[in-house]
């Protein structure tokens, strides 16, 4: 009963705008994502490219252009994606494992540098091409949502909302 009350309160919690992301893709398939906080100020960028082996490398920079880390993603023969995050010194600070079900929904599970769960994200796309991601903490409780739309040029705009108005976990 107590768990049902906690889940009901959590489900109805107010969400606050905590930032946005804008992704463009060039002719070579490289992507650049600009992250902004709730005030529209640029807090960082992520630039990604994929090599001939299907390995995707992402370079993360802060609002001043300084590199703050990298992410490297590989996909196994089952279609699962493993992403390793490193800081700007090359230390592994976390990993993510992403799976896709038969309906095209993706589930991402996040782990810290010790392999302990830090949360998960479930993503689905509707008939209009709008993608909705639900972010959960390590206990499975919702912490926020991200909603993405893609324009006719292939550019993607994502709005991030969190139950914590000071949260900027998606805007670095």
Backbone as numpy.savetxt, mean C-alpha at the origin, in Angstrom:
# Nx Ny Nz CAx CAy CAz Cx Cy Cz
-19.42 -12.08 23.01 -20.24 -10.88 23.01 -19.37 -9.62 23.01
-18.34 -9.62 23.88 -17.45 -8.47 23.96 -16.74 -8.22 22.63
-16.30 -9.31 21.98 -15.63 -9.16 20.68 -16.58 -8.59 19.64
-17.83 -8.97 19.66 -18.82 -8.45 18.71 -19.01 -6.95 18.91
-19.00 -6.50 20.16 -19.15 -5.07 20.45 -17.93 -4.30 19.94
-16.74 -4.85 20.19 -15.51 -4.20 19.72 -15.51 -4.10 18.21
-15.91 -5.18 17.53 -15.95 -5.15 16.06 -16.99 -4.17 15.55
-18.13 -4.07 16.23 -19.17 -3.13 15.80 -18.71 -1.69 15.97
-18.04 -1.40 17.08 -17.53 -0.04 17.30 -16.46 0.29 16.27
-15.58 -0.68 16.02 -14.49 -0.46 15.07 -15.03 -0.25 13.65
-16.08 -0.99 13.30 -16.64 -0.89 11.95 -17.30 0.46 11.72
-17.81 1.06 12.79 -18.51 2.34 12.63 -17.62 3.53 12.96
-16.34 3.29 13.20 -15.43 4.36 13.57 -15.32 5.38 12.44
-15.20 6.64 12.83 -15.05 7.70 11.85 -13.68 7.61 11.21
-13.63 7.89 9.90 -12.37 7.86 9.19 -11.99 9.26 8.78
-10.69 9.53 8.79 -10.16 10.84 8.44 -9.27 10.74 7.20
-9.31 11.77 6.38 -8.43 11.84 5.23 -7.00 12.00 5.74
-6.11 11.08 5.36 -4.73 11.16 5.81 -3.75 11.30 4.65
-4.27 11.49 3.44 -3.38 11.71 2.32 -3.87 11.09 1.04
-3.05 11.25 0.00 -3.39 10.71 -1.30 -2.11 10.30 -2.03
-2.27 9.49 -3.06 -1.16 9.07 -3.90 -1.58 9.19 -5.35
-0.66 9.62 -6.19 -0.94 9.79 -7.62 0.14 9.06 -8.40
-0.27 8.07 -9.21 0.67 7.21 -9.91 0.57 7.40 -11.42
1.72 7.60 -12.05 1.79 7.69 -13.50 2.73 6.61 -14.02
2.50 6.19 -15.26 3.32 5.17 -15.89 3.86 5.71 -17.21
5.17 5.57 -17.43 5.75 6.08 -18.68 5.70 5.01 -19.77
6.28 5.33 -20.92 6.23 4.43 -22.07 7.00 3.14 -21.86
7.92 3.12 -20.90 8.72 1.94 -20.64 8.12 1.07 -19.53
6.96 1.48 -19.00 6.32 0.73 -17.93 6.79 1.08 -16.55
7.67 2.09 -16.44 8.12 2.53 -15.13 7.03 3.38 -14.47
6.87 3.22 -13.18 5.83 3.96 -12.45 6.45 4.93 -11.46
5.81 6.09 -11.35 6.20 7.07 -10.34 4.97 7.44 -9.54
5.06 7.27 -8.23 3.95 7.60 -7.33 4.35 8.76 -6.44
3.53 9.79 -6.43 3.76 10.94 -5.57 2.79 10.85 -4.40
3.33 10.89 -3.19 2.52 10.77 -1.98 2.34 12.16 -1.36
1.12 12.45 -0.95 0.82 13.74 -0.33 0.08 13.51 0.99
0.30 14.43 1.92 -0.41 14.33 3.20 -1.80 14.93 3.07
-2.52 15.01 4.18 -3.90 15.50 4.15 -4.01 16.97 3.77
-2.88 17.68 3.78 -2.89 19.09 3.43 -2.44 19.32 1.99
-2.17 18.25 1.26 -1.75 18.35 -0.12 -0.26 18.56 -0.32
0.50 18.52 0.77 1.95 18.70 0.68 2.61 17.37 0.29
3.58 17.42 -0.61 4.29 16.21 -1.02 5.16 15.70 0.11
4.96 14.45 0.49 5.73 13.84 1.57 6.74 12.83 1.04
6.67 12.51 -0.24 7.63 11.57 -0.80 7.19 11.04 -2.14
8.09 10.24 -2.74 7.80 9.60 -4.02 8.29 8.17 -3.99
7.70 7.35 -4.84 8.13 5.97 -5.04 8.26 5.75 -6.53
9.44 5.34 -6.98 9.68 5.10 -8.41 9.99 3.63 -8.61
9.26 2.97 -9.52 9.45 1.53 -9.71 9.74 1.18 -11.15
10.50 0.12 -11.32 10.79 -0.43 -12.64 10.88 -1.94 -12.50
10.57 -2.64 -13.60 10.60 -4.10 -13.61 11.60 -4.57 -14.66
12.49 -5.49 -14.27 13.50 -5.96 -15.20 12.99 -7.15 -16.01
13.89 -7.72 -16.82 13.52 -8.81 -17.72 13.16 -10.09 -16.97
13.56 -10.19 -15.72 13.27 -11.38 -14.93 11.98 -11.24 -14.12
11.30 -10.11 -14.28 10.06 -9.88 -13.56 10.25 -9.36 -12.16
11.46 -8.96 -11.82 11.73 -8.41 -10.49 11.46 -6.91 -10.52
10.62 -6.45 -9.60 10.27 -5.03 -9.51 11.06 -4.39 -8.39
11.72 -3.29 -8.71 12.49 -2.55 -7.72 11.88 -1.16 -7.56
11.63 -0.78 -6.31 11.02 0.51 -6.01 11.97 1.30 -5.13
12.19 2.55 -5.50 13.01 3.45 -4.69 12.10 4.48 -4.04
12.17 4.57 -2.71 11.34 5.50 -1.96 12.17 6.71 -1.55
11.62 7.90 -1.78 12.31 9.14 -1.40 11.37 9.99 -0.54
11.96 10.79 0.34 11.15 11.67 1.18 10.78 12.93 0.40
10.15 13.85 1.07 9.68 15.07 0.43 10.78 15.97 -0.09
12.02 15.72 0.35 13.15 16.52 -0.10 13.97 15.82 -1.18
13.54 14.61 -1.57 14.24 13.88 -2.61 15.30 12.93 -2.14
15.48 12.81 -0.81 16.49 11.91 -0.28 15.95 10.48 -0.21
16.76 9.51 -0.61 16.33 8.12 -0.58 16.18 7.65 0.86
15.03 7.06 1.16 14.77 6.57 2.51 14.62 5.05 2.55
14.62 4.40 1.37 14.52 2.95 1.36 14.18 2.41 -0.01
14.17 1.08 -0.08 13.83 0.40 -1.32 12.91 -0.77 -1.02
12.20 -1.20 -2.06 11.37 -2.40 -1.98 11.67 -3.24 -3.21
11.80 -4.55 -3.03 12.06 -5.46 -4.14 11.01 -6.55 -4.13
10.31 -6.73 -5.27 9.22 -7.70 -5.36 9.51 -8.76 -6.40
9.25 -10.00 -6.04 9.35 -11.12 -6.97 8.04 -11.91 -6.90
7.71 -12.58 -7.99 6.49 -13.38 -8.06 6.86 -14.84 -8.29
6.28 -15.73 -7.48 6.60 -17.15 -7.63 5.70 -17.80 -8.68
5.89 -19.10 -8.87 5.14 -19.82 -9.91 3.65 -19.93 -9.61
3.24 -19.63 -8.39 1.83 -19.67 -8.03 1.16 -18.30 -8.14
1.93 -17.29 -8.52 1.38 -15.94 -8.65 1.42 -15.15 -7.36
2.04 -15.69 -6.32 2.20 -14.96 -5.07 3.39 -14.00 -5.17
3.23 -12.81 -4.63 4.29 -11.81 -4.68 4.91 -11.64 -3.30
6.24 -11.70 -3.25 6.98 -11.48 -2.02 7.75 -10.18 -2.18
7.54 -9.25 -1.25 8.21 -7.95 -1.29 9.06 -7.78 -0.05
10.32 -7.40 -0.26 11.24 -7.14 0.84 11.53 -5.65 0.90
11.32 -5.05 2.07 11.56 -3.62 2.27 12.88 -3.43 3.01
13.68 -2.49 2.51 14.96 -2.19 3.15 15.07 -0.68 3.38
15.79 -0.31 4.44 16.03 1.10 4.67 17.18 1.58 3.77
17.55 2.84 3.88 18.58 3.37 2.99 19.98 2.85 3.29
20.12 2.04 4.35 21.40 1.40 4.65 21.43 -0.06 4.19
20.34 -0.52 3.62 20.27 -1.90 3.14 19.79 -2.90 4.15
19.34 -2.43 5.32 18.83 -3.34 6.34 17.37 -3.69 6.05
17.03 -4.97 6.13 15.65 -5.39 5.92 14.80 -4.93 7.10
13.74 -4.18 6.79 12.88 -3.66 7.84 11.49 -4.28 7.81
11.24 -5.13 6.83 9.95 -5.79 6.76 9.73 -6.50 5.44
8.70 -7.32 5.41 8.34 -8.04 4.19 6.83 -8.03 4.02
6.40 -8.31 2.80 4.97 -8.43 2.51 4.77 -9.62 1.58
3.70 -10.36 1.80 3.35 -11.49 0.94 1.95 -11.25 0.41
1.80 -11.25 -0.90 0.51 -10.94 -1.53 0.01 -12.13 -2.33
-1.25 -12.48 -2.11 -1.88 -13.58 -2.84 -3.14 -13.04 -3.53
-3.54 -13.71 -4.60 -4.75 -13.33 -5.34 -5.68 -14.53 -5.40
-6.97 -14.33 -5.07 -7.91 -15.45 -5.10 -8.56 -15.58 -6.48
-9.49 -16.51 -6.60 -10.13 -16.79 -7.88 -11.01 -15.64 -8.37
-11.38 -14.74 -7.48 -12.25 -13.63 -7.84 -11.45 -12.37 -8.19
-10.13 -12.47 -8.14 -9.29 -11.32 -8.45 -9.03 -10.43 -7.26
-9.50 -10.82 -6.08 -9.22 -10.05 -4.87 -7.80 -10.38 -4.39
-7.10 -9.39 -3.88 -5.76 -9.63 -3.38 -5.72 -9.46 -1.86
-4.89 -10.27 -1.24 -4.68 -10.20 0.20 -3.19 -10.05 0.45
-2.82 -8.97 1.12 -1.41 -8.71 1.44 -1.23 -8.86 2.95
-0.18 -9.58 3.33 0.13 -9.81 4.74 1.51 -9.21 5.01
1.59 -8.38 6.05 2.81 -7.65 6.34 3.51 -8.19 7.59
4.85 -8.18 7.54 5.65 -8.70 8.64 6.81 -7.74 8.92
7.20 -7.65 10.18 8.34 -6.79 10.52 9.64 -7.54 10.27
10.76 -6.94 10.65 12.06 -7.54 10.38 12.29 -8.85 11.13
11.46 -9.13 12.15 11.58 -10.36 12.91 10.60 -11.43 12.45
9.82 -11.10 11.42 8.85 -12.05 10.89 7.52 -12.05 11.61
7.31 -11.08 12.50 6.05 -10.99 13.24 5.02 -10.20 12.42
3.78 -10.63 12.46 2.72 -9.96 11.70 2.50 -8.53 12.18
2.37 -7.61 11.23 2.07 -6.21 11.56 0.73 -5.77 10.99
0.11 -6.61 10.17 -1.19 -6.24 9.61 -1.42 -6.87 8.26
-2.52 -6.46 7.63 -2.86 -7.02 6.33 -3.74 -6.02 5.56
-3.83 -6.24 4.27 -4.67 -5.42 3.41 -5.44 -6.33 2.47
-6.74 -6.11 2.35 -7.57 -6.84 1.41 -8.07 -5.87 0.36
-7.86 -6.22 -0.93 -8.18 -5.31 -2.02 -9.13 -5.97 -3.00
-10.15 -5.24 -3.41 -11.08 -5.72 -4.43 -11.39 -4.60 -5.41
-11.77 -4.96 -6.63 -12.09 -3.99 -7.67 -13.51 -4.22 -8.14
-14.31 -3.14 -8.23 -15.69 -3.29 -8.66 -15.80 -3.21 -10.19
-17.05 -3.23 -10.68 -17.29 -3.23 -12.12 -16.91 -1.92 -12.79
-16.77 -0.86 -12.02 -16.42 0.44 -12.57 -14.91 0.68 -12.55
-14.15 -0.30 -12.08 -12.71 -0.17 -12.04 -12.19 0.52 -10.81
-13.07 0.81 -9.85 -12.65 1.42 -8.59 -12.10 0.34 -7.65
-10.91 0.56 -7.16 -10.26 -0.39 -6.27 -10.38 0.08 -4.83
-10.80 -0.82 -3.96 -10.96 -0.48 -2.54 -10.10 -1.43 -1.71
-9.25 -0.84 -0.87 -8.38 -1.63 -0.01 -8.74 -1.36 1.44
-8.87 -2.43 2.21 -9.14 -2.31 3.64 -7.89 -2.72 4.40
-7.37 -1.79 5.21 -6.14 -2.02 5.96 -6.48 -2.44 7.39
-5.91 -3.54 7.83 -6.18 -4.07 9.16 -4.88 -4.16 9.96
-5.00 -4.01 11.27 -3.82 -4.17 12.12 -3.56 -5.66 12.37
-2.58 -5.96 13.20 -2.20 -7.35 13.43 -3.30 -8.17 14.10
-4.28 -7.49 14.70 -5.38 -8.19 15.34 -6.59 -8.34 14.42
-6.49 -7.87 13.20 -7.58 -7.98 12.25 -8.58 -6.85 12.30
-8.32 -5.83 13.13 -9.23 -4.71 13.24 -8.91 -3.65 12.18
-9.95 -3.10 11.57 -9.76 -2.13 10.49 -9.12 -0.85 11.00
-8.07 -0.40 10.29 -7.39 0.84 10.63 -7.65 1.93 9.59
-8.13 1.54 8.41 -8.39 2.52 7.38 -8.68 1.88 6.05
-8.96 2.72 5.06 -9.25 2.25 3.72 -8.54 3.14 2.70
-8.29 2.58 1.53 -7.76 3.34 0.40 -8.65 3.05 -0.80
-9.02 4.10 -1.52 -9.88 3.97 -2.70 -9.15 4.53 -3.90
-9.01 3.71 -4.96 -8.25 4.12 -6.14 -9.12 4.14 -7.38
-8.92 5.14 -8.20 -9.56 5.22 -9.50 -8.49 5.50 -10.55
-8.73 5.03 -11.76 -7.78 5.21 -12.86 -8.46 6.00 -13.97
-7.78 7.04 -14.47 -8.38 7.85 -15.54 -8.09 7.22 -16.90
-8.56 7.88 -17.97 -8.43 7.33 -19.32 -7.00 7.29 -19.81
-6.08 7.96 -19.11 -4.67 7.95 -19.50 -3.88 6.91 -18.72
-4.55 6.18 -17.82 -3.88 5.16 -17.03 -3.27 5.68 -15.74
-3.50 6.94 -15.43 -3.00 7.50 -14.17 -3.94 7.12 -13.04
-3.37 6.77 -11.91 -4.17 6.31 -10.78 -4.11 7.29 -9.62
-5.28 7.63 -9.09 -5.38 8.49 -7.92 -5.96 7.68 -6.77
-5.28 7.72 -5.62 -5.70 6.95 -4.45 -5.93 7.89 -3.28
-7.08 7.77 -2.64 -7.40 8.53 -1.43 -7.28 7.60 -0.23
-6.56 8.04 0.79 -6.35 7.23 1.98 -7.12 7.80 3.16
-7.80 6.93 3.90 -8.53 7.33 5.09 -8.13 6.42 6.24
-8.06 7.00 7.44 -7.67 6.24 8.62 -8.56 6.60 9.79
-8.62 5.72 10.79 -9.37 6.03 11.99 -8.59 7.00 12.88
-7.27 7.17 12.58 -6.42 8.09 13.32 -6.13 9.31 12.44
-6.58 10.51 12.81 -6.38 11.68 11.95 -4.92 12.08 11.77
-4.02 11.59 12.64 -2.60 11.90 12.53 -1.82 10.84 11.76
-2.51 9.81 11.31 -1.86 8.70 10.65 -1.39 9.10 9.25
-0.16 8.74 8.91 0.36 9.02 7.57 1.09 7.78 7.04
0.63 6.60 7.39 1.37 5.39 7.03 1.39 5.13 5.54
0.45 5.73 4.77 0.44 5.49 3.33 0.99 6.69 2.58
1.47 7.69 3.28 1.83 8.95 2.62 3.30 9.30 2.77
4.15 8.31 2.92 5.57 8.62 3.01 6.23 8.27 1.69
